[in-house]
Amino acid sequence: MIDFYGLTSPNVQKIFIMLEECGLQYNFKAVDVWAAANHSAEFEKLNPNKKIPVIVDHDGPGGKPYTVFESGAILMYLAEKTGKFMSKDMRKKYDEIQWLMVQVTGVGPAFGNFTHFNLFAPKPGNEYSFGRYKSEMLRLYELLNTRLGQAKYLGGDDYSIADIATFPWTRAHEQHGAKMNEKPNLKRWFDEMNARPAVKAMIAKQGDIKSSRETATDDNKDRFFNRGKYARA
Ligand SMILES: N[C@@H](CCC(=O)N[C@@H](CS)C(=O)NCC(=O)O)C(=O)O
C-alpha cells in the first residue's frame, strides 16, 4: 500500500495518473497547502522541503517502507518499482528522462510562475515578470508541439513518465492563451492523453478534494509565496 500526500495542483495530478496507470493501491491523504498543512512537524519529516506531492511506499525496497518526495523522482521510483512507463533500453530510457527533465526544470517553473504573476501577484507593478514567464511558457508550448511532430510521445515511440509529467500542466492551455488550433501535434497528443482512463480517474478524484485555495487567509498566502513577514532578504 502507498500513502500519497497531495492536493489538486499539476505536480500532484501527475502522481494520481501514474498510480492509476500502474494499478497500484493507494491511500490519498490531503495536505491543504493553502492552510499551511505542509508546515507541520509531521509533514516536514516526510519532506524537509515542505512541498507536495510525497509518497510513502509501505512495501518499499527490501520490503521496508520508503518515502519519496519531488514529483519527478516519484514518477521514476514508481516506474522502476512496476517496470512500467520507463524504457529498459538505455537510449530510450534517457530520451524519456530528458523530456521528464524538460517538464521538471522548464515547464513546471515557467507555467507555475506564469500562474503566480497572472493570479496572485499585486498589479500593477509586475508586468516585466509576468511577460517574461508568459513568453517562456509559450515558447515551451511551441517546443512541445515541435517535439510531438517528430515523435508520437514526448520520450519517443512509447507512452512514458515524460507524458504523465507534462500533461497536467497543459490542461490550462486556454487560460495560458496557448492556441491549440495552431499546434496540431500537441492537440493530437493532448486529446489522446485526455481520453486515457487513468487521466479520467485523476480528474474525477480531483473533483472530490477540498482545498482552501479560494478562501486562504492573507497570512497563509504570504507564507505560501514567501512574502510579507515570511520574506527572506
Ligand atoms: N519540484 C516540486 C514542486 C512541488 C511544489 O511546488 N508543490 C507545491 C504545490 S504544487 C507546494 O507544495 N507548495 C506549498 C508551499 O510551497 O508552501 C515537485 O515537482 O514535486
The ligand as an SDF file (V2000), in Angstrom:
LIG
                    3D

 20 19  0  0  0  0  0  0  0  0999 V2000
    9.5830   20.4310   -7.5730 N   0  0  0  0  0  0  0  0  0  0  0  0
    8.4810   20.0100   -6.7290 C   0  0  0  0  0  0  0  0  0  0  0  0
    7.4840   21.1520   -6.6210 C   0  0  0  0  0  0  0  0  0  0  0  0
    6.3980   20.8340   -5.6260 C   0  0  0  0  0  0  0  0  0  0  0  0
    5.5600   22.0410   -5.3370 C   0  0  0  0  0  0  0  0  0  0  0  0
    5.8650   23.2040   -5.7090 O   0  0  0  0  0  0  0  0  0  0  0  0
    4.4650   21.8090   -4.6330 N   0  0  0  0  0  0  0  0  0  0  0  0
    3.5730   22.8860   -4.2900 C   0  0  0  0  0  0  0  0  0  0  0  0
    2.1770   22.5550   -4.7380 C   0  0  0  0  0  0  0  0  0  0  0  0
    2.2490   22.2270   -6.4810 S   0  0  0  0  0  0  0  0  0  0  0  0
    3.5680   23.0740   -2.8010 C   0  0  0  0  0  0  0  0  0  0  0  0
    3.6260   22.1060   -2.0600 O   0  0  0  0  0  0  0  0  0  0  0  0
    3.5080   24.3200   -2.3490 N   0  0  0  0  0  0  0  0  0  0  0  0
    3.3680   24.6380   -0.9740 C   0  0  0  0  0  0  0  0  0  0  0  0
    4.4090   25.5980   -0.4820 C   0  0  0  0  0  0  0  0  0  0  0  0
    5.3780   25.8870   -1.1950 O   0  0  0  0  0  0  0  0  0  0  0  0
    4.2520   26.0650    0.6660 O   0  0  0  0  0  0  0  0  0  0  0  0
    7.8310   18.7510   -7.3260 C   0  0  0  0  0  0  0  0  0  0  0  0
    7.8430   18.6210   -8.5460 O   0  0  0  0  0  0  0  0  0  0  0  0
    7.3470   17.9010   -6.5520 O   0  0  0  0  0  0  0  0  0  0  0  0
  1  2  1  0
  2  3  1  0
  2 18  1  0
  3  4  1  0
  4  5  1  0
  5  6  2  0
  5  7  1  0
  7  8  1  0
  8  9  1  0
  8 11  1  0
  9 10  1  0
 11 12  2  0
 11 13  1  0
 13 14  1  0
 14 15  1  0
 15 16  2  0
 15 17  1  0
 18 19  2  0
 18 20  1  0
M  END
$$$$
